Amino acid sequence: MIHHQQIPAQPQVMFDFVQSEMNAINYLVAPGVTVYLLDQTNQVLYEKTYQTFKAYDLSERQVQQNQNGSGNITREEISQMIADALHQYNPHIPKKERNNGQPG
């Protein structure tokens, strides 16, 4: 006799836009589905499931510029961040010396 195992379904996540909190509250959601609703008139993101409703206020924040002044990060900066994080996690790992953007 062959036994079939049922594979659990992955939760479904969707994104959509609404015009107000009332529209977000009235948005229909099926069981097992999470919908993120971006309010086009307010800076709010709503998270709605079949049983829950949450609201998150969105705010702008400054993005830290890297050493070369662009919004892009270099491989060296990624390497430096990883080395710093490893050193914080385990102080026995030597901290990489910064070369202030100069080729090493």
N, C-alpha and C positions, 0 to 999 in steps of 0.2 A: 504494500500500500504506500502510495506517495503522499507525503505530508508537505503542504505548502505553508511556508512562513509568510505572514503578512508583514511587509516592510512599512514601518511607520512613515506617514506622509510628512514631508518637510513643511514647516509653516510658510504660508504665502505672505509676501510683503508687497504692498502696492503704494504708489505715490499719486497724489492728485492735488488739485487746487480748489479752494472754496473762496467765497466772498465774505463770510462772516462766521462767528462762532456758532450761531444758530444753524447755519448750513452744515457745519462740521458735526454738530450734535445729531442732526437729522440724517447724516450720511449713513446709508445702510451697509453693514459689514456682516459677512457670513462667518460662521464659526470656523476657527483655525486660520483666520486672515487678520493681518495687521495692516492698517492703512495709515500712512503719514500724509496729513493734509496741510498744505501751505496756504495760509490766509493771504490773499492778494491785497486786502485793504488794510491789514494790520501786520505788524511784525511778530507773528505767532505761528508756531508749528504745532499741530494737533496730532496726537497718537491715539488711534481708535482701534479697539478690538471689539469682538462681540460683547464682552462684558465690562470693558474699561474705557475711560476717556481721560486723556491727560493733555495739558496745554503747556507749551514751552515758549517763553518769551525769547525772541531773537534779538541779539544786540551785536553791533559791529565792534570788532576789536582790531587793534593795530597788529599788522603782521611784521614780525621782526625781519629787518633787512639783513642779508648776509654781508660778509666782508667786501664783496665786490660791488655792493650797492644795488644789486638786482633782487628780484623776488625768488630767483632760482638758487638752489643749493649745489655746491660743488661736491665731488667725491671726497675731497680732503675734509670738507666740513662734516660730511656724514661719518667719515672715519673718526674724526675728532669727537663727535657726539657719542659714538659707540664706545670709544675708549674712555670717555668721561663717565658714561653710564656704568661700564664694567668696573671702573675704579670705585665708584660710589657703592656698587653692589658688594665688591670685595676689595678692601683697601690694599690687599697684598698684590693685586694686579697693578703694575706700574702705570702711572698716569702719563699719557703722551704729552710731550712738550708742544706748546703752541708755537707756530712759526709766523703768526700774524699775516697769513696770506702770502708769505714769501715762499718761493719754491724751495723744497727741502732736499 
